[in-house]
Amino acid sequence: MPSNVLLLKNKTTPSDPYEAQFLEAGYTPHFIPLLEHIHLEKRLIVEFLLSDVFALAASFIITSQRAVECLNECMDLIPNTAAKTTILDKPAFTVGPATSSILKAAGFSRVLGGIDAGNGSVLSDIIIDHEIYRGGAGKIVFFTGEIRKDIIPRKLAASGFNVLERVIYKTIPRADIVRNFQAAYSEHITEGETTHWIIFFSPQGTEYIVEYLTNIALPTNVRLASIGPTTEDYLVEKGLPPHIVAPKPHASALVKSLDSYRTQ
């Protein structure tokens, strides 16, 4: 029987690297969407992309896959002109291989950070030391959601950067989180010798799932995994310490961690 993996995240479109990696490794992934991402008015985002304010920024930052999806949808609304080419040629700093790959596939030619930047702090150091800013800190645009960590803008501001934040989407919890999780849990988590996994990517949107899990007796063949130390701390605080913590926030690191646990 294949090992079922409940991924507590929205499935990324058009393709999700976690699905591909887990299937290739012999696991059966099941996505439990937690959040509803609402893109802000695209007309205003397009106007900003074509504005002098954006043109004068030497580069931009975009770290969320949802922000990348929104940006790409807005780029599709811009005609294939010299202005669009200029935007696609602007240096784009991002975190992790997934967002990097999506940006490159969309036509952005100078994607920086990516696999070399596992988190916002590392990305900030890459930006500060990059040749683009060797003449001194300058203006940089940060495309983000309404809820975001302040590591990047705080660290860059401390180094003299003028960080212009542009919120392009907002996130709200889905109304059907518990129903979807309970249905997937009942269908795919069975007792037996096969190990099944529940993967936590972020505390956001998991409150009711955590409450549900703390009020039931988890089968002995069920394991919990966390992406990163922040989520680990959250689970420990809630009395659900994860069995593994992926060392990096991307699919291959998570799958490798599960495989290592399986062979112990």
C-alpha positions in Angstrom: 0.0 0.0 0.0 1.5 3.4 -0.9 2.2 5.9 1.8 -0.4 8.7 1.7 0.8 12.2 2.4 -1.7 15.0 3.4 -0.2 18.3 2.3 -1.8 21.1 4.2 -1.4 23.7 1.4 -3.1 25.0 -1.7 -1.9 23.2 -4.8 0.2 25.5 -6.9 -0.9 26.1 -10.4 -0.1 25.3 -13.2 2.0 22.6 -11.6 3.1 21.9 -8.0 6.7 20.7 -7.4 5.5 18.8 -4.2 3.1 16.7 -6.2 5.8 15.8 -8.8 8.5 15.0 -6.2 6.2 12.9 -4.0 4.9 10.9 -7.0 8.4 10.3 -8.3 9.4 9.0 -4.8 6.5 6.6 -4.6 4.3 8.5 -2.2 0.6 9.5 -2.9 0.1 13.2 -2.2 -3.3 14.7 -1.4 -3.6 18.5 -1.1 -5.8 20.1 1.5 -6.5 23.7 0.5 -6.4 26.0 3.5 -6.5 29.5 2.2 -8.3 31.5 -0.4 -6.0 33.9 -2.2 -7.7 37.0 -3.6 -5.8 39.1 -6.1 -6.2 42.8 -5.8 -7.4 44.8 -8.8 -5.2 43.8 -11.7 -5.7 47.1 -13.5 -4.0 48.9 -10.7 -1.1 46.4 -10.6 -0.6 46.7 -14.4 -0.6 50.5 -14.0 2.1 50.2 -11.4 4.2 47.9 -13.5 4.1 50.4 -16.3 4.7 53.4 -14.0 7.9 55.5 -13.6 8.0 54.5 -10.0 8.6 50.8 -10.9 10.8 51.8 -13.8 13.2 53.7 -11.5 13.6 50.7 -9.1 16.7 48.8 -10.0 15.1 45.4 -9.1 12.1 43.8 -7.3 11.5 41.1 -4.7 8.8 38.5 -4.9 8.9 35.6 -2.5 5.4 34.1 -2.5 4.2 31.7 -5.1 0.8 33.4 -4.9 2.3 36.7 -5.5 4.1 35.3 -8.5 0.9 33.8 -9.9 -0.8 37.2 -9.5 2.1 39.0 -11.2 2.1 36.6 -14.1 -1.6 37.1 -14.6 -1.0 40.8 -14.7 1.9 40.4 -17.2 -0.5 38.6 -19.5 -2.6 41.8 -19.7 0.4 43.8 -21.0 0.8 43.9 -24.8 4.1 42.5 -26.2 5.8 45.9 -26.4 9.2 47.3 -25.4 7.7 48.2 -22.0 6.8 44.6 -21.3 10.3 43.5 -22.3 11.8 46.0 -20.0 9.8 44.6 -17.1 10.8 41.0 -17.9 14.4 42.1 -18.0 14.3 43.7 -14.6 16.3 41.7 -11.9 13.9 39.7 -9.8 15.0 38.4 -6.4 13.1 35.5 -4.9 13.2 32.7 -2.3 13.5 29.0 -3.2 13.5 27.0 -6.5 9.7 26.9 -7.0 9.1 30.6 -7.3 12.3 30.9 -9.3 11.1 28.3 -11.8 7.7 29.9 -12.2 9.2 33.4 -12.8 11.6 32.0 -15.4 8.8 30.1 -17.2 6.9 33.3 -17.4 9.7 35.0 -19.2 11.6 36.9 -16.5 15.2 36.7 -17.7 17.2 37.8 -14.6 15.9 35.7 -11.6 18.2 35.9 -8.7 18.4 34.2 -5.3 16.1 31.2 -5.9 17.7 27.9 -4.8 20.6 29.8 -3.2 18.1 31.7 -0.9 16.3 29.4 1.4 14.7 32.1 3.5 14.2 35.9 3.6 17.2 36.6 5.7 19.6 34.9 3.3 17.9 36.6 0.3 18.4 40.0 2.0 22.1 39.3 2.3 22.2 38.3 -1.4 20.5 41.6 -2.3 22.8 43.7 -0.1 25.9 42.2 -1.5 24.8 42.0 -5.2 26.7 43.9 -7.8 23.5 45.8 -8.7 23.9 47.8 -5.5 27.7 48.1 -5.3 27.3 51.8 -5.9 25.1 52.0 -2.8 21.7 50.9 -1.6 18.9 52.0 -3.8 15.2 51.7 -4.5 13.7 48.1 -4.6 10.1 47.1 -5.0 8.7 44.2 -2.8 5.6 42.5 -4.2 3.8 40.8 -1.3 0.5 39.8 0.3 -1.3 41.5 3.1 0.3 39.1 5.6 4.0 38.8 5.4 7.1 38.5 7.6 9.0 41.7 8.0 12.5 40.2 7.9 13.3 41.4 4.3 12.1 45.0 4.5 13.6 45.4 8.0 17.0 44.1 7.1 17.2 46.0 3.8 16.0 49.2 5.4 18.8 48.8 8.0 21.3 48.7 5.1 19.9 51.9 3.6 17.6 50.5 1.0 14.4 52.3 0.1 11.9 49.4 0.1 8.7 50.1 -1.7 6.1 47.5 -0.7 3.3 46.7 -3.1 0.5 44.5 -1.8 -1.0 42.5 -4.7 -3.0 39.8 -3.0 -4.7 39.0 0.3 -5.2 35.7 2.0 -8.2 34.5 4.0 -8.9 31.0 5.5 -11.3 28.9 3.6 -14.7 28.1 5.1 -14.4 24.4 4.3 -11.0 23.6 5.9 -12.2 21.2 8.6 -14.6 19.4 6.3 -12.0 18.9 3.6 -9.4 17.7 6.1 -11.7 15.3 7.9 -12.8 13.8 4.5 -9.2 13.4 3.4 -8.1 12.0 6.8 -11.0 9.5 6.9 -10.3 8.3 3.3 -6.5 8.2 3.3 -5.2 7.7 6.9 -5.7 4.1 7.8 -4.1 2.0 10.5 -1.6 -0.6 9.5 2.1 -1.0 8.8 2.2 1.7 6.1 3.4 5.0 7.4 1.2 8.0 6.4 2.2 11.7 6.8 0.6 15.0 7.5 2.7 17.9 6.4 2.4 21.4 7.9 3.8 24.2 5.8 2.7 27.2 7.9 0.6 27.9 11.0 -1.8 30.0 9.0 -5.1 28.3 8.3 -4.3 25.2 10.4 -5.8 26.2 13.8 -8.9 24.0 13.4 -6.9 21.1 12.0 -4.5 21.2 15.0 -7.5 21.3 17.4 -9.0 18.3 15.6 -5.8 16.3 15.8 -5.2 17.0 19.5 -8.7 15.7 20.3 -8.3 12.3 18.6 -5.9 9.4 19.1 -3.5 9.4 16.1 -2.8 5.9 14.7 0.7 4.7 15.5 1.6 4.7 11.8 0.8 8.4 11.3 3.7 10.9 11.3 3.8 14.7 11.3 6.3 16.8 9.3 7.0 20.5 9.4 8.5 23.0 6.8 10.8 25.1 8.8 11.4 26.0 12.5 8.6 28.5 12.8 6.0 25.9 12.0 7.8 23.4 14.2 7.7 25.8 17.2 4.0 26.3 16.6 3.3 22.5 16.5 5.4 21.9 19.6 3.5 24.7 21.4 0.2 23.0 20.5 1.4 19.6 21.7 2.0 18.1 18.3 5.8 17.9 17.9 6.7 16.9 14.3 8.7 13.8 13.7 10.8 15.6 11.1 11.5 19.2 10.0 12.6 19.7 6.4 15.9 21.5 6.4 15.0 23.7 3.4 11.6 25.0 2.2 11.3 23.1 -1.0 10.0 19.7 -2.2 13.2 17.8 -2.7 14.4 18.5 0.9 11.0 17.4 2.3 10.9 14.2 0.3 14.5 13.4 1.2 13.7 13.9 4.9 10.7 11.5 4.7 12.9 8.9 2.9 15.6 9.2 5.5 13.0 8.7 8.3 11.6 5.7 6.5 15.0 4.0 6.3 15.8 4.5 10.0 
